[in-house]
Amino acid sequence: MAFTFNPAGSQQLSLWDSYESLTEREKRFLDKSWAKVFARDIFPKIDEAPYAVLYRDAASRPNAPVNVIIGALIIKEYLGMSDEDICSSLMFDVRFQYALCTTSFVEQPLSVRTLARFRERCTTYEKRYGVDLLQNTIDSLIGELEKLEEADHSFRKLDRLTVAANIRRLSRLELLYTCVANLACAIAKKDGAGSLPERLQHYTREDDRERTIYLNRSEETADKISVILEDAAALLELCGAEYDESSEYQLLIRVLKEQKGS
């Protein structure tokens, strides 16, 4: 995936722009909302340049706009939303489109997988190079984010460390869940779904990731991590020697060791 910049506010209004379809009264309300504060004071100051290292230089399909992703992750934390919430809000709510400067987009650029892959890239880069790109961005915006809290009381009071920490914690949850689910599916495929205890069978269901990850809110993350760690221990006890060399078993063991060392 090739990195491309998305200059803030560079989109030209078109006949189909969602902002232009609003009445004058609706525009006045929008201009008095938190979305105006975000679009004016925060979005233009999200520096995309440091994130270019997360993408390949080779010519390929361009990335989803990094400033839109980061802006969405910030709004998501302040409003206590899930990935699914923020993506559907961006699709159907003009306030979110206005805040993230996407009113002119024919199709909104985010999905739950877009957010998940971005968090994974940031986490991998931090582990490899010791640089927390998201924390650096939040630190650079802290003054502007205080304006956001003042503009709308529905925005939670969060300190600069909490915002980035919540994003990192969700990335940890995603990684742990993926490893546990992969091993559970491998066991079910080899030995039959009945070989798994009932409490672990949900990992083999197609809709389980959405329920666990994409509908997750920040305040639920810590508890879910604790449950998945318990499930990981239970799953490892089921594995006989025939699983020692399987990629799913080895990956879960490695991730659990990394979690203890972090």
VEXDREN-2710 file (C-alpha; in Angstrom, 1 decimal):
% VEXDREN-2710
k/r/px/py/pz
1/MET/0.0/0.0/0.0
2/ALA/1.5/3.3/-1.1
3/PHE/1.5/6.3/1.3
4/THR/-0.3/9.5/0.0
5/PHE/-1.0/12.7/1.8
6/ASN/-4.5/14.1/2.4
7/PRO/-4.0/17.8/2.7
8/ALA/-6.5/19.1/5.3
9/GLY/-9.3/21.0/3.8
10/SER/-8.1/20.5/0.2
11/GLN/-11.3/18.8/-1.0
12/GLN/-13.4/21.0/-3.3
13/LEU/-17.1/21.2/-2.8
14/SER/-19.2/19.6/-5.4
15/LEU/-22.9/19.5/-6.3
16/TRP/-23.1/16.2/-4.3
17/ASP/-21.2/17.5/-1.2
18/SER/-23.2/16.6/1.9
19/TYR/-22.6/20.0/3.4
20/GLU/-24.2/21.8/0.5
21/SER/-27.4/19.7/0.9
22/LEU/-28.0/21.2/4.4
23/THR/-30.4/24.0/4.9
24/GLU/-29.0/27.4/6.2
25/ARG/-30.4/26.6/9.6
26/GLU/-28.7/23.2/9.7
27/LYS/-25.4/24.9/8.6
28/ARG/-25.7/27.4/11.5
29/PHE/-26.2/24.6/14.0
30/LEU/-23.3/22.7/12.5
31/ASP/-21.0/25.7/12.8
32/LYS/-21.8/25.9/16.5
33/SER/-21.1/22.3/17.1
34/TRP/-18.0/20.4/18.2
35/ALA/-17.5/19.4/14.6
36/LYS/-16.6/23.0/13.7
37/VAL/-14.0/23.1/16.5
38/PHE/-12.5/19.8/15.3
39/ALA/-12.4/20.8/11.6
40/ARG/-10.9/24.2/12.3
41/ASP/-8.5/23.6/15.2
42/ILE/-7.6/19.9/15.3
43/PHE/-7.9/18.2/11.9
44/PRO/-5.5/20.6/10.1
45/LYS/-2.8/20.1/12.7
46/ILE/-2.7/16.3/12.4
47/ASP/0.7/15.7/10.9
48/GLU/0.6/12.8/8.5
49/ALA/4.3/12.8/7.6
50/PRO/5.6/10.7/10.5
51/TYR/3.2/7.9/9.4
52/ALA/4.7/7.5/6.0
53/VAL/7.1/4.9/7.4
54/LEU/4.1/2.6/8.0
55/TYR/3.5/2.1/4.3
56/ARG/5.5/0.7/1.4
57/ASP/7.0/3.1/-1.2
58/ALA/6.2/0.9/-4.1
59/ALA/3.4/2.0/-6.4
60/SER/0.2/0.4/-5.3
61/ARG/-3.2/1.2/-4.0
62/PRO/-3.1/4.4/-1.9
63/ASN/-3.7/4.2/1.8
64/ALA/-6.9/5.5/3.5
65/PRO/-6.2/9.1/4.6
66/VAL/-4.1/9.0/7.8
67/ASN/-5.4/12.3/9.2
68/VAL/-9.0/10.9/8.8
69/ILE/-8.0/7.7/10.6
70/ILE/-6.3/9.5/13.5
71/GLY/-9.1/12.1/13.7
72/ALA/-11.7/9.3/13.9
73/LEU/-9.7/7.4/16.6
74/ILE/-9.5/10.6/18.7
75/ILE/-13.2/11.3/18.3
76/LYS/-14.0/7.7/19.1
77/GLU/-12.1/7.9/22.4
78/TYR/-13.7/11.2/23.5
79/LEU/-17.2/10.0/22.8
80/GLY/-16.7/6.5/24.1
81/MET/-17.6/4.8/20.8
82/SER/-16.7/1.5/19.3
83/ASP/-15.1/1.0/15.9
84/GLU/-18.4/0.1/14.4
85/ASP/-20.0/3.3/16.0
86/ILE/-17.4/5.7/14.5
87/CYS/-17.5/4.1/11.0
88/SER/-21.3/4.2/10.8
89/SER/-21.4/7.7/12.2
90/LEU/-18.9/8.9/9.6
91/MET/-21.0/7.3/6.9
92/PHE/-24.4/8.7/8.0
93/ASP/-23.8/11.8/10.2
94/VAL/-22.7/15.0/8.6
95/ARG/-21.1/16.2/11.8
96/PHE/-18.5/13.5/11.6
97/GLN/-17.9/14.2/7.9
98/TYR/-17.6/17.9/8.6
99/ALA/-15.1/17.3/11.4
100/LEU/-12.9/15.0/9.3
101/CYS/-13.2/17.1/6.1
102/THR/-14.8/14.3/4.1
103/THR/-18.1/15.9/3.1
104/SER/-17.0/15.9/-0.5
105/PHE/-16.0/12.2/-0.5
106/VAL/-18.2/10.1/-2.8
107/GLU/-17.7/7.2/-0.3
108/GLN/-16.4/7.6/3.3
109/PRO/-12.9/6.1/3.5
110/LEU/-13.0/4.2/6.8
111/SER/-14.1/0.7/7.8
112/VAL/-13.5/-1.3/11.0
113/ARG/-10.7/-3.2/9.2
114/THR/-9.1/0.1/8.2
115/LEU/-8.9/1.1/11.9
116/ALA/-7.6/-2.3/13.0
117/ARG/-4.9/-2.4/10.4
118/PHE/-3.7/1.1/11.3
119/ARG/-3.5/0.3/15.0
120/GLU/-1.6/-2.9/14.1
121/ARG/0.9/-0.9/12.0
122/CYS/1.5/1.6/14.7
123/THR/2.0/-1.1/17.4
124/THR/4.4/-3.1/15.2
125/TYR/6.4/0.1/14.5
126/GLU/6.6/1.0/18.2
127/LYS/7.8/-2.5/19.1
128/ARG/10.5/-2.4/16.4
129/TYR/11.8/1.2/16.8
130/GLY/10.5/2.3/20.2
131/VAL/8.6/5.3/18.7
132/ASP/5.0/5.8/19.7
133/LEU/3.7/7.7/16.7
134/LEU/0.1/8.1/18.1
135/GLN/1.3/9.4/21.5
136/ASN/3.5/11.9/19.7
137/THR/0.5/13.1/17.7
138/ILE/-1.7/13.4/20.8
139/ASP/1.0/15.3/22.6
140/SER/1.1/17.8/19.7
141/LEU/-2.6/18.4/19.9
142/ILE/-3.2/18.6/23.6
143/GLY/-4.0/22.3/23.6
144/GLU/-6.5/21.9/20.8
145/LEU/-8.1/18.8/22.4
146/GLU/-8.9/20.9/25.5
147/LYS/-11.0/23.2/23.3
148/LEU/-12.9/20.2/22.1
149/GLU/-13.9/19.2/25.6
150/GLU/-15.1/22.8/26.2
151/ALA/-17.1/22.9/23.0
152/ASP/-19.4/20.0/23.9
153/HIS/-20.0/18.4/27.3
154/SER/-20.7/15.0/25.7
155/PHE/-16.9/14.8/25.1
156/ARG/-15.2/13.0/28.0
157/LYS/-12.4/14.6/30.0
158/LEU/-9.3/12.6/29.0
159/ASP/-5.7/13.3/29.5
160/ARG/-3.2/13.0/26.7
161/LEU/-1.8/9.7/28.0
162/THR/-5.2/8.0/28.2
163/VAL/-6.2/8.6/24.6
164/ALA/-3.1/6.9/23.1
165/ALA/-3.1/4.2/25.8
166/ASN/-6.7/3.3/25.0
167/ILE/-5.8/2.9/21.3
168/ARG/-2.7/0.7/22.2
169/ARG/-4.8/-1.4/24.6
170/LEU/-7.3/-2.2/21.9
171/SER/-4.5/-3.2/19.6
172/ARG/-3.3/-5.6/22.3
173/LEU/-6.8/-7.0/22.6
174/GLU/-7.0/-7.6/18.8
175/LEU/-3.6/-9.4/18.8
176/LEU/-4.5/-11.7/21.7
177/TYR/-7.9/-12.4/20.3
178/THR/-6.5/-13.3/16.9
179/CYS/-4.0/-15.7/18.3
180/VAL/-6.5/-17.4/20.6
181/ALA/-9.2/-17.6/17.8
182/ASN/-6.7/-19.1/15.3
183/LEU/-5.6/-21.8/17.7
184/ALA/-9.2/-22.6/18.7
185/CYS/-10.2/-22.9/15.0
186/ALA/-7.1/-25.2/14.4
187/ILE/-8.2/-27.5/17.2
188/ALA/-11.8/-27.5/16.1
189/LYS/-10.7/-28.4/12.6
190/LYS/-8.4/-31.2/13.6
191/ASP/-10.3/-32.7/16.6
192/GLY/-13.8/-31.4/16.0
193/ALA/-15.7/-28.5/17.5
194/GLY/-16.8/-30.7/20.4
195/SER/-13.2/-31.0/21.6
196/LEU/-13.4/-27.4/22.8
197/PRO/-15.1/-26.5/26.1
198/GLU/-18.3/-24.6/25.5
199/ARG/-16.9/-21.4/26.8
200/LEU/-14.2/-21.5/24.1
201/GLN/-16.4/-22.4/21.1
202/HIS/-17.4/-18.9/20.4
203/TYR/-13.9/-18.2/19.0
204/THR/-14.8/-20.4/16.0
205/ARG/-17.9/-18.4/15.0
206/GLU/-17.7/-16.0/12.1
207/ASP/-19.3/-13.1/13.9
208/ASP/-17.3/-13.4/17.1
209/ARG/-14.5/-11.0/16.1
210/GLU/-17.1/-8.3/15.4
211/ARG/-18.7/-8.8/18.8
212/THR/-15.4/-8.9/20.7
213/ILE/-13.4/-6.2/18.8
214/TYR/-15.4/-4.0/16.5
215/LEU/-18.2/-3.4/19.0
216/ASN/-15.8/-2.9/21.9
217/ARG/-15.6/0.4/23.8
218/SER/-12.5/1.5/25.6
219/GLU/-13.9/0.9/29.1
220/GLU/-14.5/-2.7/28.2
221/THR/-11.1/-3.5/26.9
222/ALA/-9.2/-4.3/30.1
223/ASP/-11.9/-6.8/31.2
224/LYS/-11.9/-8.5/27.8
225/ILE/-8.1/-8.8/27.8
226/SER/-8.3/-10.6/31.2
227/VAL/-10.9/-13.0/29.9
228/ILE/-9.0/-13.8/26.7
229/LEU/-5.8/-14.4/28.8
230/GLU/-7.7/-16.9/30.9
231/ASP/-9.1/-18.5/27.7
232/ALA/-5.6/-18.7/26.3
233/ALA/-4.4/-20.6/29.3
234/ALA/-7.3/-23.0/29.1
235/LEU/-6.7/-23.5/25.4
236/LEU/-3.0/-24.3/25.9
237/GLU/-3.9/-26.9/28.5
238/LEU/-6.0/-28.7/25.8
239/CYS/-3.1/-28.9/23.4
240/GLY/-1.2/-32.1/23.4
241/ALA/2.3/-32.6/22.0
242/GLU/1.0/-32.8/18.5
243/TYR/0.3/-29.0/18.6
244/ASP/3.8/-28.0/19.8
245/GLU/5.0/-27.3/16.3
246/SER/1.9/-25.8/14.9
247/SER/2.2/-22.2/13.8
248/GLU/-1.0/-21.2/15.8
249/TYR/0.4/-22.7/19.0
250/GLN/3.8/-21.2/18.6
251/LEU/2.4/-17.7/17.8
252/LEU/0.2/-17.7/20.8
253/ILE/3.1/-18.7/23.1
254/ARG/5.2/-15.9/21.6
255/VAL/2.5/-13.3/22.0
256/LEU/1.9/-14.3/25.6
257/LYS/5.6/-14.1/26.4
258/GLU/5.7/-10.6/24.8
259/GLN/2.7/-9.5/26.9
260/LYS/4.4/-10.6/30.1
261/GLY/7.5/-8.7/29.1
262/SER/5.6/-5.5/28.3
END
